[in-house]
Amino acid sequence: MTYLSDILADAAQRSPRKVALRCKGRALTYAQVKGRVDRLAGVLRALHVRRGHHVSLVTANALACVELTFACAQIGAVCEQYNIRLSPAALVRLLGKSSSTVLVCSSAVWERLAPAIGGVGRPLAVILLDSGDAFGLSAYEELVAAAEPFDRHVERAASDPVLMIYTSGTSGDPHGVMLSHQALVARAEIDVRAMWFTGDDVVLSVLPLFHITSVSTFAAFFAGAEVVIDDSSRPEDIVRLVNEHGVTRMGVVPYVLRLLVARLEKTGERMDSLRYVLYGGEPIDEELLVRCRRVLGCGLIQGYGMTETASAVTLLEPCDHDSAALRSTVGRALPGMEVTVIDKQGRECQPGVLGEVAVKTPTLMNGYYRDAPSTVRVMREGWYFTGDIGFFDTAGCLTLVDRKNNLVITGGENVYPLEVERCIRGLGERIADVAVIGVPDPVWGEALAAFVVAAEGAPAVTADEIAARCEHCLGGYKKPRHVLFLKKIVRNASGKVVKDALRRALSESAEKSKTEDTEDKE
């Protein structure tokens, strides 16, 4: 198997009548998905998309997330997946840097995007996933239904990029991670073996398909399993979907697990068909894991990885969760992958010694799109340097201690504080100083806290104004949930922010508010 499109072609040949995808009341067999992908490839060819060209997709979870990726794979193109939660301004900036000639999105996205689309700087063929009548644009389903199928061999290489997913870079600027056919095929092969996918599996996909978690679809198709797609992570919807479709496995981030377990504890509902729940993407606490084991009654799997490695590089297997000591780790390296810890001198660390986690894997990205300097910084001699700090124990289990670049993961979304700080500084002379950090949050895992020093004599700035600016310029998930005004931000001798001082200030502010609320009630 050489190309990503071969995964679908082989599954359709083996099990043409088996249901491959379910989404919003629709059920498509493997043969039907293959037929739709062939016609979608014909649509793209008619729009002059060829080998190496890019096609952009901006949508919540939908059939198109899977179909467009396979159609691009079939004709040698690259499918760019964009975070639907980004603001229109941020989307336009990224589209402007891209070479994409086709944009596929929903009417809701287009309505927000259209007023600013001129900022892209080039014409785009726009296809709407729902009715295009209101905007006079082409509609996805109509184009697919009328298109001439295209399923002929085109010149391409296994090393060609086929999927591009945006993630945040170490500077806070978004990077387009380029993943090749061979990387994604290797990903599917490794996951099927390491996580025991079978043709009997029903896989629930509620995590955003514009994130790297979308690779679970490739593993499911490789095994000939069924995938149920939905765009809701609400616990009541997850329970309904699992029981309605007999879901056997699903992937979630810890904040969704918290909500799901709380609901099950309250209602007594069960999800007896579940065999495995895969979690990852942010820190998880021991208390939640204990509750999950008690309430879910299925195998838990933790995956540690990143977009640049096309998802997991280590795995904490269900049996490992029996040990409290192992539950604090992220498990062992997956088969076919090398994971090590490197000190500042570039030497491999002994067990128990902290260093930067580095990975060599057949699932590694080609590099960052149009950003050779950033690629060179993280990829050396076939190794990807993650920026995460950790250590191995003598049994080969990896423990993560810190994030080298202060990445904050809130509700499964990656945010770099520097990006948010720059946005707040954009308020101009009213801001004398600002620092943003991640703080623990009972629902989202981590939340952003902004500490602001207002300039004396300048017009007042409010917490609501700061949050609104971040939401407009960056996206709702990148706005701070806590804004605290300080007289001074404590920095050390080298000018770096003393984060412990910020955390203490936030804690003291919360205690003060609690005391005031109690006094008011009395």
C-alpha positions as CSV (number, residue, x, y, z in Angstrom):
1,M,0.0,0.0,0.0
2,T,1.6,3.2,-1.2
3,Y,-0.9,6.1,-1.2
4,L,-3.5,7.3,1.3
5,S,-6.2,6.8,-1.4
6,D,-5.3,3.1,-1.5
7,I,-6.7,2.6,2.0
8,L,-10.2,3.5,0.8
9,A,-9.9,1.7,-2.5
10,D,-8.9,-1.6,-0.8
11,A,-11.7,-1.3,1.8
12,A,-14.2,-0.7,-0.9
13,Q,-13.0,-3.7,-2.8
14,R,-13.0,-6.0,0.3
15,S,-16.3,-4.8,1.8
16,P,-18.3,-2.8,-0.7
17,R,-21.7,-3.2,1.1
18,K,-20.4,-2.5,4.6
19,V,-21.3,0.8,6.2
20,A,-18.2,3.0,6.3
21,L,-19.5,6.4,7.4
22,R,-22.5,7.7,9.4
23,C,-23.1,11.4,9.8
24,K,-26.3,13.3,10.8
25,G,-28.7,10.5,9.8
26,R,-26.8,9.5,6.6
27,A,-25.2,6.1,6.2
28,L,-22.7,5.4,3.4
29,T,-21.2,2.1,2.5
30,Y,-17.6,1.8,1.4
31,A,-18.7,1.5,-2.2
32,Q,-20.7,4.6,-1.9
33,V,-17.9,6.6,-0.2
34,K,-15.5,5.4,-2.9
35,G,-18.0,6.6,-5.6
36,R,-18.5,10.0,-4.0
37,V,-14.7,10.4,-3.6
38,D,-14.2,9.5,-7.3
39,R,-16.8,12.1,-8.3
40,L,-15.3,14.7,-6.0
41,A,-11.9,14.1,-7.5
42,G,-13.6,14.8,-10.9
43,V,-14.9,18.1,-9.5
44,L,-11.5,19.1,-8.4
45,R,-9.9,18.1,-11.7
46,A,-12.6,20.3,-13.5
47,L,-11.4,23.2,-11.3
48,H,-7.9,22.5,-12.6
49,V,-6.5,21.1,-9.3
50,R,-3.5,19.0,-10.1
51,R,-0.5,17.3,-8.3
52,G,0.9,19.6,-5.6
53,H,-2.0,22.0,-5.7
54,H,-3.9,22.9,-2.5
55,V,-7.6,22.8,-1.5
56,S,-8.8,24.4,1.7
57,L,-11.6,23.1,4.0
58,V,-13.2,25.0,6.8
59,T,-16.0,23.2,8.5
60,A,-17.2,21.5,11.6
61,N,-17.1,17.7,11.4
62,A,-18.8,16.5,8.2
63,L,-18.6,13.9,5.6
64,A,-16.5,16.3,3.5
65,C,-13.7,16.1,6.1
66,V,-13.1,12.5,5.0
67,E,-14.2,12.7,1.4
68,L,-12.1,15.8,0.5
69,T,-8.9,14.3,2.0
70,F,-9.3,11.1,0.0
71,A,-10.2,13.0,-3.2
72,C,-7.1,15.2,-2.9
73,A,-5.0,12.0,-2.2
74,Q,-6.4,10.5,-5.4
75,I,-5.3,13.3,-7.7
76,G,-2.0,14.2,-5.9
77,A,-3.3,17.4,-4.3
78,V,-3.0,18.6,-0.7
79,C,-6.1,19.0,1.6
80,E,-5.7,21.9,4.0
81,Q,-7.8,21.6,7.1
82,Y,-8.6,24.8,9.0
83,N,-9.8,25.3,12.5
84,I,-13.4,26.5,12.3
85,R,-13.0,28.3,15.6
86,L,-10.5,30.7,14.2
87,S,-11.7,34.3,13.7
88,P,-12.4,35.4,10.1
89,A,-9.3,37.7,10.3
90,A,-7.1,34.8,11.3
91,L,-8.6,32.5,8.6
92,V,-8.0,35.2,5.9
93,R,-4.4,35.6,7.0
94,L,-3.7,31.9,6.7
95,L,-5.5,31.6,3.4
96,G,-3.4,34.5,2.1
97,K,-0.2,32.6,3.0
98,S,-1.5,29.5,1.3
99,S,-1.5,28.6,-2.4
100,S,-5.0,27.1,-2.3
101,T,-7.2,27.8,-5.3
102,V,-10.4,26.1,-4.0
103,L,-12.2,26.8,-0.7
104,V,-14.8,24.4,0.7
105,C,-16.8,25.6,3.6
106,S,-20.3,25.8,5.2
107,S,-22.7,28.7,4.5
108,A,-22.2,29.8,8.2
109,V,-18.5,30.1,7.7
110,W,-18.8,31.8,4.4
111,E,-21.2,34.4,5.8
112,R,-18.5,35.4,8.4
113,L,-15.7,35.1,5.9
114,A,-17.1,36.8,2.8
115,P,-16.7,40.4,4.0
116,A,-13.0,39.9,4.6
117,I,-12.2,37.4,1.8
118,G,-10.6,40.1,-0.4
119,G,-7.7,40.1,2.0
120,V,-6.6,36.7,0.6
121,G,-5.3,38.5,-2.4
122,R,-6.3,36.0,-5.1
123,P,-9.5,34.5,-6.4
124,L,-10.8,31.3,-4.9
125,A,-13.4,28.9,-6.3
126,V,-15.8,28.6,-3.3
127,I,-17.9,25.5,-2.8
128,L,-20.5,25.5,0.0
129,L,-21.3,22.3,1.9
130,D,-24.9,23.2,2.2
131,S,-27.1,25.1,-0.2
132,G,-25.3,27.8,-2.2
133,D,-28.4,29.5,-3.5
134,A,-28.4,32.3,-1.0
135,F,-24.9,33.3,-2.1
136,G,-25.0,32.3,-5.7
137,L,-22.2,29.8,-5.1
138,S,-21.7,26.1,-6.0
139,A,-23.2,23.5,-3.6
140,Y,-21.1,20.5,-2.7
141,E,-23.7,17.8,-3.0
142,E,-24.9,19.1,-6.4
143,L,-21.4,19.1,-7.8
144,V,-20.6,15.6,-6.5
145,A,-23.9,14.2,-7.9
146,A,-23.3,15.6,-11.3
147,A,-19.5,15.1,-11.7
148,E,-17.7,12.7,-13.9
149,P,-15.8,10.2,-11.7
150,F,-12.0,10.4,-11.8
151,D,-10.2,7.3,-10.7
152,R,-7.2,7.1,-13.0
153,H,-3.5,6.9,-12.0
154,V,-1.8,10.2,-11.7
155,E,1.9,10.9,-11.3
156,R,2.7,11.3,-7.6
157,A,5.2,10.0,-5.0
158,A,4.6,8.4,-1.7
159,S,6.6,11.2,-0.1
160,D,4.3,13.9,-1.6
161,P,2.3,15.8,1.0
162,V,-1.4,15.0,1.0
163,L,-2.8,16.6,4.2
164,M,-1.9,19.9,5.9
165,I,-3.1,20.7,9.4
166,Y,-2.5,24.0,11.0
167,T,-1.0,24.1,14.5
168,S,0.7,26.7,16.6
169,G,4.5,27.1,16.3
170,T,6.9,27.9,19.1
171,S,6.6,31.6,18.4
172,G,2.8,31.4,18.6
173,D,2.4,31.9,14.8
174,P,0.4,29.1,13.1
175,H,2.4,26.5,11.1
176,G,1.0,24.3,8.4
177,V,2.2,20.8,9.1
178,M,2.7,18.8,5.9
179,L,1.9,15.1,6.1
180,S,2.8,12.7,3.3
181,H,1.0,9.7,1.9
182,Q,3.7,7.4,3.3
183,A,3.4,9.0,6.8
184,L,-0.3,8.6,7.0
185,V,-0.3,5.0,5.6
186,A,2.3,4.2,8.2
187,R,0.1,5.9,10.9
188,A,-2.9,3.7,9.9
189,E,-0.8,0.5,9.9
190,I,0.8,1.2,13.3
191,D,-2.5,2.2,15.0
192,V,-4.4,-0.8,13.7
193,R,-1.8,-3.1,15.3
194,A,-1.0,-1.2,18.4
195,M,-4.6,-0.3,19.3
196,W,-6.3,-3.5,18.1
197,F,-8.7,-2.1,15.5
198,T,-10.9,-4.7,13.9
199,G,-13.5,-4.7,11.1
200,D,-16.1,-5.1,13.8
201,D,-15.3,-1.8,15.4
202,V,-17.6,1.2,15.3
203,V,-15.5,4.3,15.9
204,L,-17.1,7.5,17.2
205,S,-15.4,10.7,15.9
206,V,-16.5,13.8,17.8
207,L,-13.1,15.5,18.2
208,P,-12.6,18.1,15.5
209,L,-11.5,16.4,12.2
210,F,-9.4,19.5,11.4
211,H,-7.0,18.3,14.2
212,I,-4.6,15.4,13.9
213,T,-7.1,13.1,15.7
214,S,-8.6,12.7,12.3
215,V,-6.0,10.0,11.6
216,S,-8.2,7.6,13.5
217,T,-10.4,7.5,10.4
218,F,-7.6,6.2,8.3
219,A,-6.9,3.4,10.8
220,A,-10.7,2.6,10.9
221,F,-10.8,2.4,7.1
222,F,-7.6,0.3,7.0
223,A,-9.3,-2.2,9.3
224,G,-12.6,-2.0,7.4
225,A,-14.5,-0.6,10.5
226,E,-17.4,1.9,10.7
227,V,-16.9,5.5,11.5
228,V,-19.7,7.7,13.1
229,I,-19.0,11.4,12.7
230,D,-20.6,14.1,14.8
231,D,-19.8,17.7,15.7
232,S,-21.0,17.6,19.3
233,S,-18.9,16.8,22.3
234,R,-21.8,17.3,24.7
235,P,-22.0,14.3,27.1
236,E,-25.7,13.7,26.4
237,D,-25.0,13.5,22.7
238,I,-22.0,11.1,23.2
239,V,-24.1,8.8,25.3
240,R,-26.9,8.8,22.7
241,L,-24.5,8.2,19.8
242,V,-22.7,5.4,21.5
243,N,-25.8,3.5,22.4
244,E,-27.6,4.2,19.1
245,H,-24.8,2.9,16.9
246,G,-23.1,0.4,19.2
247,V,-19.9,2.4,19.3
248,T,-16.9,0.3,20.4
249,R,-14.2,3.0,20.6
250,M,-13.9,6.7,20.7
251,G,-11.3,9.4,21.3
252,V,-11.8,12.4,23.6
253,V,-9.8,15.0,25.4
254,P,-9.8,15.0,29.3
255,Y,-12.2,18.0,29.6
256,V,-14.8,16.0,27.7
257,L,-14.1,13.0,29.8
258,R,-14.8,15.1,32.9
259,L,-18.2,16.1,31.6
260,L,-19.1,12.6,30.4
261,V,-18.2,10.9,33.6
262,A,-20.1,13.5,35.7
263,R,-23.2,12.9,33.6
264,L,-22.9,9.1,33.9
265,E,-22.5,9.4,37.7
266,K,-25.5,11.6,37.9
267,T,-27.9,9.7,35.6
268,G,-26.7,6.1,35.9
269,E,-26.7,5.7,32.1
270,R,-24.4,3.1,30.6
271,M,-22.4,2.6,27.4
272,D,-22.0,-1.1,27.4
273,S,-20.8,-1.4,23.8
274,L,-17.6,0.6,24.5
275,R,-14.3,-1.4,24.4
276,Y,-11.8,1.4,24.4
277,V,-11.6,5.1,25.1
278,L,-8.5,6.9,23.8
279,Y,-7.6,10.1,25.6
280,G,-4.8,12.7,25.3
281,G,-4.1,16.2,24.2
282,E,-3.8,17.8,27.6
283,P,-2.8,16.9,31.2
284,I,-5.2,14.6,33.1
285,D,-5.4,14.1,36.8
286,E,-5.4,10.9,38.8
287,E,-8.8,11.5,40.4
288,L,-10.4,11.7,37.0
289,L,-8.7,8.5,35.8
290,V,-10.0,6.6,38.8
291,R,-13.5,7.8,38.1
292,C,-13.3,6.9,34.4
293,R,-12.2,3.3,35.3
294,R,-15.1,2.9,37.7
295,V,-17.8,4.5,35.6
296,L,-16.9,3.7,32.0
297,G,-16.0,0.0,32.6
298,C,-13.9,-0.2,29.4
299,G,-10.2,-0.1,28.5
300,L,-8.5,3.3,28.7
301,I,-5.7,4.2,26.3
302,Q,-3.6,7.3,26.6
303,G,-1.8,8.6,23.5
304,Y,1.0,11.2,23.6
305,G,1.9,12.8,20.3
306,M,1.6,15.9,18.2
307,T,0.5,17.1,14.7
308,E,4.1,16.9,13.5
309,T,4.3,13.2,14.2
310,A,0.8,12.5,12.9
311,S,-0.5,11.8,16.4
312,A,0.7,9.4,19.1
313,V,4.3,8.3,19.6
314,T,3.8,6.7,23.0
315,L,0.9,4.7,24.4
316,L,-0.3,3.9,27.9
317,E,-2.2,0.7,27.4
318,P,-5.4,-0.4,29.3
319,C,-3.4,-2.8,31.5
320,D,-1.0,0.0,32.4
321,H,-3.9,1.8,34.0
322,D,-4.0,-0.8,36.8
323,S,-0.9,0.8,38.3
324,A,-1.1,4.3,39.9
325,A,2.6,4.8,39.2
326,L,2.1,4.1,35.5
327,R,-1.0,6.3,35.2
328,S,1.2,9.3,35.8
329,T,3.2,8.5,32.7
330,V,2.3,8.6,29.0
331,G,3.4,5.1,28.4
332,R,6.0,3.5,26.1
333,A,7.1,4.2,22.5
334,L,4.8,2.7,19.8
335,P,6.2,-0.1,17.7
336,G,8.3,1.3,14.8
337,M,9.0,4.5,16.6
338,E,12.1,5.7,18.5
339,V,11.5,8.1,21.4
340,T,14.4,9.4,23.5
341,V,15.2,12.2,25.9
342,I,18.1,14.5,25.0
343,D,20.1,16.8,27.3
344,K,21.3,20.3,26.4
345,Q,24.6,18.9,25.0
346,G,22.7,16.7,22.6
347,R,23.3,13.5,24.6
348,E,20.8,10.8,25.4
349,C,19.7,11.1,29.0
350,Q,19.8,8.2,31.4
351,P,16.5,7.0,33.1
352,G,15.3,9.5,35.6
353,V,17.2,12.4,34.0
354,L,15.2,15.3,32.5
355,G,15.7,16.4,28.9
356,E,13.9,17.3,25.7
357,V,11.8,14.6,24.2
358,A,12.9,13.7,20.6
359,V,11.2,11.3,18.2
360,K,12.2,9.4,15.0
361,T,9.1,7.9,13.3
362,P,7.9,6.9,9.8
363,T,4.8,9.1,10.6
364,L,6.9,12.3,10.7
365,M,5.9,15.4,8.8
366,N,7.6,16.6,5.7
367,G,8.0,20.0,7.4
368,Y,6.2,23.2,8.0
369,Y,4.6,24.8,4.9
370,R,6.7,27.5,3.4
371,D,8.7,27.8,6.6
372,A,12.1,26.2,6.3
373,P,13.7,28.0,9.2
374,S,11.1,26.7,11.7
375,T,11.4,23.2,10.1
376,V,15.2,23.2,10.6
377,R,14.8,24.3,14.2
378,V,12.7,21.2,15.1
379,M,14.0,18.5,12.7
380,R,17.6,17.3,12.9
381,E,19.0,14.2,11.2
382,G,15.6,12.6,11.0
383,W,14.7,13.4,14.6
384,Y,11.8,15.7,15.6
385,F,12.5,17.7,18.8
386,T,9.2,18.1,20.5
387,G,9.9,21.0,22.9
388,D,8.5,18.8,25.7
389,I,10.5,18.1,28.8
390,G,10.4,14.7,30.4
391,F,12.2,11.6,31.5
392,F,12.1,7.8,31.1
393,D,12.0,5.3,33.9
394,T,13.8,2.0,33.8
395,A,10.8,0.3,32.4
396,G,10.8,2.6,29.3
397,C,7.8,4.7,30.4
398,L,7.9,8.4,29.6
399,T,6.8,11.0,32.1
400,L,6.2,14.6,30.9
401,V,7.2,17.4,33.3
402,D,6.8,20.6,31.4
403,R,6.4,22.2,28.0
404,K,9.6,23.8,26.9
405,N,7.7,26.6,25.0
406,N,4.9,27.1,27.6
407,L,2.2,25.7,25.3
408,V,-1.3,26.0,26.9
409,I,-3.9,23.3,26.0
410,T,-7.4,24.5,26.7
411,G,-10.2,22.1,25.9
412,G,-7.9,20.2,23.5
413,E,-6.9,23.4,21.6
414,N,-3.3,24.5,21.5
415,V,-2.6,28.1,22.4
416,Y,0.7,29.9,22.9
417,P,0.6,32.7,25.4
418,L,2.9,34.9,23.3
419,E,0.3,35.1,20.6
420,V,-2.3,36.3,23.0
421,E,0.1,38.8,24.6
422,R,0.8,40.3,21.3
423,C,-2.9,40.6,20.6
424,I,-3.6,42.4,23.9
425,R,-0.6,44.7,23.3
426,G,-2.4,45.7,20.0
427,L,-4.6,47.9,22.2
428,G,-1.8,50.4,22.0
429,E,-0.7,52.9,24.5
430,R,-3.3,51.9,27.0
431,I,-1.3,48.7,27.8
432,A,1.9,49.3,29.8
433,D,2.7,45.6,30.3
434,V,1.0,42.2,29.8
435,A,1.7,38.5,30.5
436,V,-0.4,35.5,29.7
437,I,-0.1,32.0,31.3
438,G,-2.1,28.8,31.5
439,V,-3.8,28.0,34.8
440,P,-5.6,24.8,35.8
441,D,-9.3,24.7,35.0
442,P,-11.8,22.1,36.2
443,V,-13.6,21.9,32.9
444,W,-11.1,22.9,30.2
445,G,-8.0,21.3,31.7
446,E,-6.2,24.6,31.3
447,A,-7.4,28.2,30.8
448,L,-5.7,31.4,29.8
449,A,-5.1,34.0,32.4
450,A,-4.0,37.5,31.3
451,F,-2.3,39.9,33.7
452,V,-2.4,43.5,32.5
453,V,-0.8,46.7,33.7
454,A,-2.8,49.6,32.4
455,A,-0.9,52.7,31.3
456,E,-1.3,55.7,33.6
457,G,-3.2,58.6,32.2
458,A,-4.4,56.6,29.2
459,P,-8.1,55.8,28.5
460,A,-9.3,52.9,30.7
461,V,-9.3,49.4,29.3
462,T,-11.7,46.7,30.6
463,A,-11.5,42.9,30.9
464,D,-14.4,42.6,28.5
465,E,-12.6,44.7,25.9
466,I,-9.5,42.5,26.2
467,A,-11.4,39.3,25.8
468,A,-13.4,40.7,22.9
469,R,-10.3,41.7,21.1
470,C,-8.7,38.3,21.5
471,E,-11.9,36.6,20.3
472,H,-12.1,38.8,17.2
473,C,-8.4,38.6,16.2
474,L,-7.5,35.1,17.2
475,G,-10.7,33.0,17.9
476,G,-12.9,32.4,20.9
477,Y,-10.8,29.6,22.4
478,K,-7.8,31.9,22.5
479,K,-9.4,34.6,24.7
480,P,-8.4,34.7,28.4
481,R,-11.0,33.4,30.8
482,H,-9.3,35.4,33.6
483,V,-8.1,39.0,33.3
484,L,-6.4,40.5,36.3
485,F,-5.2,44.1,36.4
486,L,-1.9,44.6,38.3
487,K,0.2,47.6,39.2
488,K,3.3,45.7,38.1
489,I,4.3,42.4,36.6
490,V,7.1,40.8,38.5
491,R,10.1,39.8,36.3
492,N,13.5,38.3,37.2
493,A,16.9,39.8,36.5
494,S,16.9,38.7,32.9
495,G,13.5,40.2,32.3
496,K,11.5,37.0,32.3
497,V,8.1,36.9,33.9
498,V,8.0,35.2,37.4
499,K,5.0,33.0,36.7
500,D,4.6,31.8,40.3
501,A,4.0,35.4,41.3
502,L,1.2,35.7,38.7
503,R,-0.4,32.5,40.0
504,R,-0.3,33.8,43.5
505,A,-1.9,37.0,42.5
506,L,-4.7,35.2,40.7
507,S,-5.3,32.9,43.7
508,E,-5.4,35.9,46.1
509,S,-7.8,37.7,43.8
510,A,-10.1,34.7,43.7
511,E,-10.0,34.4,47.5
512,K,-10.8,38.0,47.9
513,S,-13.8,37.8,45.6
514,K,-15.0,34.7,47.5
515,T,-14.7,36.6,50.8
516,E,-16.6,39.6,49.5
517,D,-19.4,37.4,48.1
518,T,-19.8,35.8,51.5
519,E,-19.9,39.1,53.3
520,D,-22.5,40.4,50.8
521,K,-24.8,37.5,51.5
522,E,-24.5,38.0,55.2
